Amino acid sequence: MPQNEYIEEAIKKHGRRFDHDERKRKREAREGHKLSKIAQSLTGFKAKLYNKKRHAEKIQMKKTIKMHDERDNKQKTGQEPVADGAVPAYLLDRENQTRAKVLSNMIKQKRKEKAGKWDVPIPKVKGMDEAEVFRVVKSGKRKSKEWKRMITKATFVGEGFTRKPPKYERFIRPMALRYKKAHVTHPELGATFCLPILSVKKNPSSPMYTQLGVITKGTVVEVNVSELGLVTQSGKVVWGKYAQVTNNPENDGCINAVLLV
């Protein structure tokens, strides 16, 4: 762990104070008043910029709320009461219906993606320490500088990746540990396919590993499933789907994953 992360280190060792959650809740409750005070005190160009930013945030919030709103879905019931006598013409097309709140699959999927939670084959994995993932590389004329790091785990870098000049490269990703394809097993079909990796969605050990494209056991990756011929309800071909890595790629020399369906 870097020297400047002493707060995180203290939290890991000793935990948080007992009233942390309560203080956090109160701080969040005060946030609205604080923003209101700032908005009222700002003038001139700063006020314009601030109001523009707030306006964009409000629009985004309204869109999100609207997208997640449940819609009414009418469902026909099997048993219909027999009407006594003749039914007027304007009532003929009406049927006995029950109203149910239904969320479409697409909205459910978007919610899952936003929360970053899926029903995964491996729900809990052992955390990777930085000392395990990175190896210190000494640089400089007399090898006295130690700011470079060599990644010792499997990585994914993308199609158009270009290395920085060695003088400025902080994180070195070795060519031998870069992977482009994964052996993905479809749990329902019971078949395994060698599919190209599109991106690293989430590494549970650290957000920094996700950013660097480090692939360890339990990492969720996005794979190209267009050749499998999967289609959505509307008939569109599914391009990318998520899969969880189930092995240690740096030990096995390949990436094995299970598709999240």
C-alpha positions in Angstrom: 0.0 0.0 0.0 1.4 3.5 -0.9 2.6 5.7 2.0 -0.1 8.4 1.5 -3.0 5.9 1.9 -2.6 5.9 5.7 -6.4 6.5 6.3 -7.3 3.4 4.3 -4.6 1.5 6.2 -6.0 2.6 9.6 -9.6 1.6 8.6 -8.3 -1.8 7.5 -6.5 -2.3 10.8 -8.9 -0.8 13.4 -12.2 -0.4 11.5 -14.4 2.7 11.6 -15.8 4.6 14.6 -19.1 3.3 16.0 -21.2 6.3 14.9 -19.8 6.4 11.3 -23.0 5.4 9.6 -25.1 7.9 11.5 -22.6 10.7 10.8 -22.6 9.8 7.1 -26.4 9.8 7.0 -26.6 13.2 8.6 -23.9 14.6 6.3 -25.8 13.4 3.3 -29.0 14.9 4.7 -27.2 18.3 5.1 -25.8 18.1 1.5 -29.0 19.7 0.0 -28.9 22.7 2.3 -25.2 23.1 1.6 -25.7 23.1 -2.2 -28.6 25.6 -1.8 -26.4 28.0 0.2 -23.7 27.8 -2.4 -26.2 28.4 -5.3 -27.6 31.5 -3.5 -24.2 33.0 -2.7 -22.6 32.6 -6.2 -22.8 35.5 -8.7 -21.7 36.2 -12.2 -20.0 33.7 -14.5 -19.4 31.1 -11.6 -23.2 31.1 -10.9 -23.9 30.5 -14.6 -21.5 27.5 -14.7 -22.9 26.1 -11.4 -26.5 26.4 -12.5 -25.7 24.7 -15.8 -24.1 21.8 -14.0 -27.0 21.4 -11.6 -29.5 21.6 -14.5 -27.7 18.7 -16.3 -27.7 16.7 -13.0 -31.4 17.2 -12.5 -32.2 16.2 -16.1 -30.1 13.0 -15.7 -31.8 12.2 -12.3 -35.3 12.7 -13.8 -34.4 10.4 -16.8 -33.1 7.7 -14.4 -36.3 7.9 -12.2 -38.5 7.8 -15.3 -36.6 4.8 -16.7 -36.9 2.9 -13.4 -40.6 3.7 -12.9 -42.8 0.6 -13.0 -45.4 0.6 -15.7 -48.9 -0.8 -15.5 -49.4 -4.0 -17.4 -52.9 -5.3 -18.1 -53.4 -9.0 -17.9 -56.5 -11.0 -18.9 -57.9 -13.4 -16.4 -59.0 -16.9 -17.6 -62.4 -16.9 -15.9 -64.9 -14.3 -17.0 -68.3 -13.7 -15.3 -71.2 -14.4 -17.6 -73.2 -11.2 -18.2 -77.0 -11.4 -17.7 -78.9 -10.1 -20.7 -77.5 -8.2 -23.8 -74.2 -6.3 -23.5 -74.1 -2.8 -25.2 -71.8 -2.4 -28.3 -69.4 -0.1 -26.5 -68.8 -2.8 -23.8 -68.1 -5.7 -26.2 -64.4 -5.1 -26.5 -63.9 -4.8 -22.7 -62.7 -7.9 -21.0 -62.1 -8.7 -17.3 -58.5 -7.6 -16.6 -56.2 -7.5 -13.6 -53.5 -4.8 -13.3 -50.0 -5.9 -12.3 -46.9 -3.9 -11.8 -44.2 -5.3 -14.2 -40.7 -4.3 -14.9 -39.3 -4.9 -18.4 -36.3 -7.1 -18.7 -34.2 -4.3 -20.2 -34.8 -2.0 -17.3 -33.9 -4.9 -14.9 -30.7 -5.5 -16.8 -29.8 -1.8 -16.7 -30.5 -1.7 -13.0 -28.2 -4.7 -12.5 -25.4 -3.1 -14.5 -25.8 0.2 -12.6 -25.6 -1.5 -9.3 -22.7 -3.7 -10.5 -24.4 -6.8 -9.0 -25.0 -10.1 -10.9 -25.8 -13.6 -9.9 -22.3 -14.9 -10.3 -20.9 -18.5 -10.0 -18.2 -17.3 -7.5 -19.9 -14.7 -5.1 -16.8 -14.3 -2.8 -13.1 -14.3 -3.8 -9.9 -13.7 -1.9 -8.7 -10.1 -2.2 -5.5 -9.5 -4.1 -2.8 -7.4 -2.3 -0.8 -4.8 -4.3 2.4 -6.6 -3.3 1.0 -9.8 -5.0 -0.2 -8.0 -8.2 2.7 -5.5 -8.7 6.5 -6.1 -8.7 8.7 -3.1 -8.0 10.9 -2.2 -11.0 14.0 -0.2 -10.2 14.9 2.5 -12.7 17.3 5.4 -13.2 21.0 5.5 -13.9 22.0 4.0 -10.5 18.7 2.0 -10.2 17.7 4.1 -7.1 14.2 5.1 -8.3 11.3 2.7 -7.4 8.2 4.3 -8.9 7.6 1.8 -11.7 5.5 -1.4 -11.3 5.4 -4.6 -13.3 2.0 -6.3 -13.3 2.4 -10.1 -12.5 -1.1 -11.1 -13.3 -3.0 -11.7 -16.6 -4.2 -8.5 -18.3 -6.3 -7.2 -21.1 -5.3 -4.1 -23.0 -7.7 -3.7 -25.9 -7.3 -3.6 -29.7 -5.6 -0.2 -30.3 -3.3 -0.2 -27.3 0.0 1.6 -27.6 2.6 1.6 -24.8 3.9 4.8 -23.4 7.6 5.6 -23.9 9.5 3.5 -21.3 10.7 6.7 -19.6 7.2 7.6 -18.6 5.5 4.2 -18.3 4.4 3.7 -14.6 2.6 0.3 -15.0 4.3 -2.2 -17.2 2.0 -4.9 -18.7 4.2 -7.8 -20.1 3.3 -9.1 -23.6 3.4 -12.7 -22.3 0.6 -12.0 -19.8 -1.8 -10.1 -22.2 -4.8 -12.1 -23.3 -7.3 -11.4 -26.0 -9.6 -14.5 -25.8 -11.3 -16.5 -23.1 -12.8 -20.0 -22.9 -16.4 -19.2 -22.0 -18.8 -21.9 -20.9 -22.5 -21.4 -21.4 -24.2 -22.9 -18.3 -27.5 -23.8 -20.0 -26.0 -25.2 -23.2 -23.2 -26.9 -21.4 -20.8 -26.0 -24.2 -17.5 -24.0 -24.1 -16.6 -21.4 -26.8 -13.3 -19.5 -27.4 -14.6 -15.9 -27.5 -12.8 -12.5 -27.9 -12.7 -10.3 -24.8 -14.2 -6.8 -25.2 -13.3 -5.3 -21.9 -12.8 -5.9 -18.1 -16.0 -4.8 -16.4 -15.1 -5.3 -12.8 -12.3 -6.7 -10.7 -13.6 -7.3 -7.2 -10.2 -6.8 -5.6 -9.8 -3.1 -6.5 -11.1 -0.4 -8.9 -7.5 0.3 -10.0 -7.1 -3.3 -11.2 -10.3 -2.8 -13.3 -8.8 0.3 -14.8 -5.5 -1.4 -15.6 -7.4 -4.5 -17.1 -6.0 -7.0 -14.5 -7.8 -10.3 -14.8 -7.8 -12.5 -11.6 -10.2 -15.1 -10.3 -13.7 -13.7 -9.9 -13.2 -10.8 -12.4 -16.3 -10.0 -14.6 -15.3 -9.5 -18.2 -17.3 -8.6 -21.3 -17.0 -11.1 -24.2 -18.2 -11.0 -27.8 -21.0 -13.5 -28.2 -22.2 -12.4 -31.7 -21.1 -15.8 -33.2 -23.3 -17.7 -30.7 -26.4 -16.3 -32.4 -28.1 -15.0 -29.2 -31.0 -12.6 -29.8 -33.0 -10.2 -27.6 -36.8 -10.3 -27.3 -37.1 -7.6 -30.0 -35.0 -9.8 -32.4 -31.7 -7.9 -32.2 -28.4 -9.9 -32.1 -26.6 -9.7 -28.7 -23.1 -8.4 -29.3 -21.5 -8.4 -25.8 -22.3 -10.4 -22.6 -20.7 -10.6 -19.2 -18.8 -13.7 -18.0 -17.0 -14.4 -14.7 -13.5 -15.8 -14.6 -13.3 -19.0 -12.6 -9.6 -19.9 -12.7 -6.2 -18.3 -12.0 -5.1 -17.3 -15.5 -1.5 -16.6 -14.5 -1.1 -20.2 -13.3 -3.0 -22.0 -16.1 -1.9 -19.9 -19.1 -5.6 -19.4 -20.3 -8.7 -17.7 -19.1 -11.7 -19.9 -18.2 -15.0 -18.2 -17.6 -18.8 -18.9 -17.1 -21.3 -16.8 -19.0 -23.7 -14.8 -16.8 -27.2 -15.5 -18.2 
